[in-house]
């Protein structure tokens, strides 16, 4: 008989008496019977007050430091989609017509901005997380030229004139194509050009692993309907960082994407003249476009929420600690004897 199989054994005082018992009962262990040592804290007033007090003492300074670091970040935000449309014409007619899309904006630096100054474009009411939009791409095609024809998930932007589109899909097809150039009066010199460095704006992991060095655009934006920006067919996808940044889709309908970096300091009062091409269509779905210039700190960009959250939690814990302390001192309660707790009693004892 196989000892590992389920069987029945016969036990008894004679041949006519038998007791059948199941032999596959699991072996006893403290783990299976949940008898391992466990932490069973007794939450006395002193412990509760101490925990709340420690959390408050730790969180409040972190919140203050985080909030001060966020307030040190200098941001310039300019919404230009509405002001760059001529009067007496709708935004849709303007963006789809043959009118000149050049627009000039002037920005004033409120306080010194240390390099690098990050240039972002911000879109609002733009749902890049839509299910059909997100799935309309081919990661295999982006990585390898041997998968050029792998366009099965890219509908409706999969083929143009019977040939595969590279890169295919709605995400690439809707590539952001507004452009910005900057001049400034730095150092008293009018119209000093500010160079925007567009190298290194994408994640290194995306450049190295998601976009192939041997994959080049072909048949892109050559269909009956043009979506957004065009790509240089002589440059491999891993070097077209505007596309790589755009292809990392945003989770929320309001998002920023990095356009480039200005690698000189700007002083308070400097006037920045922005010459932009207002090409991207956000008017048909009531979207908004903004140009953002921002510095960074150790905390990253401007983000007051983190500091406010730490201050709120720390302040609440500190308040509760003080309130419990007052209650404990004014009207203390007599604690029960912990030896009567079930885990403090001897097994089999009364």
Secondary structure, DSSP 4 states (H G I P E B T S, - for coil): --TTS--EEEE-SSTT--EEEES-PPPP-TTTTT-S--------HHHHHHHHHHHHHHHHHHHHHHHHHHHH--EEEEE-TTTTSPTTS-HHHHHHSSS--EEEEEEE--S-BPSPEEEEEEEES--TT-HHHHHS--HHHHH-GGGTT--TT-TTSSEETTEE-BS-SHHHHT----EEEEEE-GGG-TTEEE-EE-TT-S-HHIIIIIS-TT-B-BSTT-SSS--S----TTSBGGG-HHHHHHHS--SSSSEEEEEEEE-S-B-TT-EEEEEEE-----GGGT-EEEEEEE--BTTBS--HHHHHHHHHHHHHHHHHHHHHHHHHHHS--PPP-GGGSGGGSPTT--
